[in-house]
Amino acid sequence: MTWTPLMIGLAVIWGIFTVGLIILLIYRSTLTMHEEDQLYLDDANSHLQQEQTELLTKMNKLTVPVWVMGAGSGLLLLVLAGMFIYQGLNAVQ
């Protein structure tokens, strides 16, 4: 099977989405390594509570981009697979 210019373009875009998704997942995992499951009740540890709140805010901001990159990567992969199958079926005839 030959790669058409459209398929090459889609493969490049899929690669960009997939690399972006991997980078976002690595960044999110580094954030969760610093997450703590503690409750700070006194004022002496209020700076730790503030850091935890900032960390959770960053993680929540990553939810939508991770979802978009994952959905885009999966959708483009399905389109590419469909194009390969379509091209293969037409080559048989």
C-alpha positions as CSV (number, residue, x, y, z in Angstrom):
1,M,0.0,0.0,0.0
2,T,1.2,3.5,-0.7
3,W,0.9,6.5,1.5
4,T,-1.1,9.3,-0.1
5,P,-0.3,12.9,0.8
6,L,-3.5,13.1,2.9
7,M,-2.5,10.0,4.9
8,I,1.0,11.5,5.5
9,G,-0.6,14.7,6.7
10,L,-2.9,12.9,9.0
11,A,-0.1,10.7,10.3
12,V,1.9,13.9,11.1
13,I,-1.0,15.5,12.9
14,W,-1.6,12.2,14.8
15,G,2.0,12.2,15.8
16,I,1.8,15.8,17.1
17,F,-1.4,14.9,19.1
18,T,0.2,11.8,20.5
19,V,3.5,13.5,21.5
20,G,1.4,16.3,23.1
21,L,-0.6,13.7,25.0
22,I,2.5,11.9,26.3
23,I,4.0,15.2,27.4
24,L,0.9,16.2,29.3
25,L,0.6,12.8,30.9
26,I,4.2,12.9,32.1
27,Y,3.7,16.4,33.5
28,R,0.6,15.4,35.3
29,S,2.3,12.3,36.8
30,T,5.2,14.5,38.1
31,L,2.5,16.8,39.7
32,T,0.8,13.8,41.4
33,M,4.1,12.6,42.8
34,H,4.2,15.7,44.9
35,E,0.5,15.4,46.0
36,E,0.0,14.7,49.6
37,D,-3.0,13.1,51.4
38,Q,-2.8,15.1,54.5
39,L,-5.1,17.6,56.2
40,Y,-3.3,20.7,57.7
41,L,-5.2,22.1,60.6
42,D,-2.8,24.6,62.2
43,D,-1.5,27.8,60.9
44,A,2.1,26.6,61.0
45,N,1.5,24.4,58.0
46,S,-0.7,26.8,56.1
47,H,1.9,27.2,53.4
48,L,1.8,23.5,52.8
49,Q,-1.9,23.7,52.4
50,Q,-1.5,26.6,49.9
51,E,1.0,24.5,47.9
52,Q,-1.4,21.6,47.8
53,T,-4.2,23.8,46.7
54,E,-2.0,25.3,43.9
55,L,-1.1,21.7,42.8
56,L,-4.7,20.6,42.7
57,T,-5.5,23.7,40.6
58,K,-2.8,22.8,38.1
59,M,-4.0,19.2,37.9
60,N,-7.6,20.3,37.3
61,K,-6.5,22.7,34.5
62,L,-4.8,19.7,32.8
63,T,-8.0,17.6,32.7
64,V,-9.5,19.2,29.5
65,P,-6.2,19.3,27.5
66,V,-5.4,15.7,28.3
67,W,-8.9,14.6,27.3
68,V,-8.8,16.6,24.0
69,M,-5.3,15.3,23.1
70,G,-6.4,11.7,23.9
71,A,-9.6,12.0,22.0
72,G,-7.9,13.7,19.0
73,S,-5.1,11.1,18.9
74,G,-7.6,8.2,19.1
75,L,-9.9,9.7,16.4
76,L,-7.0,10.3,14.1
77,L,-5.7,6.8,14.6
78,L,-9.1,5.4,13.7
79,V,-9.3,7.6,10.6
80,L,-5.9,6.4,9.5
81,A,-6.8,2.8,10.1
82,G,-10.0,3.3,8.1
83,M,-8.1,4.8,5.3
84,F,-5.7,1.9,5.2
85,I,-8.5,-0.6,5.2
86,Y,-10.4,1.3,2.5
87,Q,-7.2,1.4,0.4
88,G,-6.6,-2.3,1.0
89,L,-10.1,-3.2,0.0
90,N,-9.9,-1.2,-3.2
91,A,-6.5,-2.8,-4.1
92,V,-8.1,-6.3,-3.9
93,Q,-10.7,-5.4,-6.5
